[in-house]
Amino acid sequence: MIEAFYLALYLLVLSPLLYYFGVESPFWIFVVLLVLTLPGLYAMVKGAPYLPTTKKRVQKMIKLADIKKGTKVSDLGSGDGRLVFAAAREGAIAKGYELSIPLYILTKYKSFFRPNVSFFYKDFWRVDHSDQDVIFCFLLVGTMKRFETDIWPKLKPGTKVISNSFRLPNEQPVFDEEGVKMYIK
């Protein structure tokens, strides 16, 4: 979503301004913006668009996770990192995976001096999550279906999957309230 904003900003504002000021060929700027936004657009199609989780929901998800010191936590499509940072404050070893370059840079910067926090510019479909204790996700319906077939079977018994808004199609949540669903493998 943020990537679409950058493209629209370029097309509607920046490009005409550059032309007005005599920059005849702003093509290279368009190419740079396109390169920066394509991974995020891919993430929107393969995962979900960036939509920040509310503070109230973050608190509920963290409470459900019942994080102890050393709990291994992953956030799939970590966005601005709020769940990763909240989990780390509770003592977790927290990881976030993000394909939006601007969001990845922002979270990497914010995590610079924070212990137990790591962000990866990586497609979470290509990561082994089998050692995680808790997985947070805010993925769309089709993506949750793929999660159930590709990632769910590989999780260790007892792993908590806490989803913001969307269900696993063939699993019953052990908790389902106010848009937060928790599954235990």
N, C-alpha and C positions, 0 to 999 in steps of 0.2 A: 504494500500500500504506500509506504514511504517512497519506494522506487518510482511508482506511478506519479507521485507528487513531483519528484525531481524532473522527470521527463516532461510533465506538463509545464512546470516552471520554465524549463529551457525553451520549449516550443512556444509558449504564450508570452513570455516576458523577456528572457535573456536573448533569444535569437533576434527578435525585432530591435532590441536595444543595441546589440552589437552591430547590426546592419545600419542603424541610425547613426552610430558613431564612426562609421566608415570601415568596420571590419567586414570586408566583403565575403570572406569564406569562414564562417564560424563552424565549418564542418568538423574540424578536429575536436572542438568542444563537445559537439554532439556525440562523436565517437567515444570520447572519454566518459561522458555521462552514461552512454549506452553500456559500456563495459562495466561501469560501477553498478548499474541497475539490473542488468540481466540475471545475475545470480539471485537477487531478491525476487525478481519476477518468477523465476523458476521455483523458488521456495513457496511463493504464493500458490502456484499451480500444484506442486507436489506435497505441500504441507498445509499451510494456512497463511492468510495475510496477517501482517502485524496489527494486532489489536491489544492494547495494554490490559492486563488483568487488574481489576479494581483492588484497592487496598483491603477491603472487607473480604473479598474472595481469596486474596493472597493469605490473609490471616487464617481463614478457614482451611485452606489447603495445607498450610504449614502445620496447623494443629492436628489435622487428620494424619499427616505423615509421621507424627510422634517421633521427631528426630532426636537422636541422642548423639553425643560426641562420637565422631568417626563414621556416622551413617553415610553411605555413598548415595548421592542424589544426582540425577540428571534431569535437565529441562530440555525437551525436544522442541526446538524453535524458540529459543530463549528470549527473543525480542530485546527489550531494554534491560533484561537481567534481574528484574525485581524478585522473582521466585528463587533464583540462584543466590542472590545476596541475602534474602530472608532465611533460606536454609542454612547458609554459612554462619549467620548470626546465632543460630541454634546449635552450632557445633558440627554441622555436616561438612563432608568433603564434597563440594558442589561443583558440577560441570554444566555448562550451557553450550548448546550447539545452535549456530545461527548462520544463515546463508545471505542475509542482507548485509552488504559491506558497511553501510553507514551505522547500522545497529551493532554490528560486530566491533567496529572501531570504537564506538561509544562505550560498550561494555568492557572491552579490553582496557580502555583508558580508566574507567571507573574502578576496575578491579586491580589496578597496578599495585597498590599497597595493602590489599586485603588477602589475608591468609585463607587457605582452603577454598579458593575460588579460581576456577579456570574456565575460560571461554575458548571455543574452537570454531574456526571458520571451516565448517565441515558439514556434509550431508549426513544427518543422523541415521539414515537408512544404511549407511556403510560403516556403522560403528557397532562393535560388540557391546551390548548392554547387559550381558548375562551376570555380571558381578555387582550390579546396582541393587540397592535396597529399596529405593524409591525412584519412580519416574513420574515427572510432571509433564502434562501435555495439554495443549489447547489447539487441537487439530480438528479439521472438518470431517464430516460424515464419511466420505470416501477414503480419507486418510486413516481414520480410525479402523475402517475395515481392513486396510492394508496392514496397519499396526497389528491387528489381531492375527493375521496370517503370517506376517514376517518377523515380528519382534516378540509378541506374547509367548509363543511356544518355546523360545530360547531363554526366557527369564527363569531365574532360580525360584524354587518354591519359597513363598513368603514375601516375594517382591510386591510392593504396593505400587499400583498405577493409579495416579490421581489425575482425573481429567476435568478440565474446565469446560463445561457445557455439553460435550458430545460423548455418546455412549460407544462402548464396544458392542458390535451388533449381536454377537452370540454368547456373551457373558453377562451374568447378573451382577450388578454392583452390590457390594456389602454396605455401601453408604450412598445415598442419593438425596441430596437436599440443596435447595437454592442454587441449582446449576452445577454443583460439584459432585462428581461421582468417584468412588474409590473401589478399585478391584484389588483382590489379593490373589496372587498366583498360587 
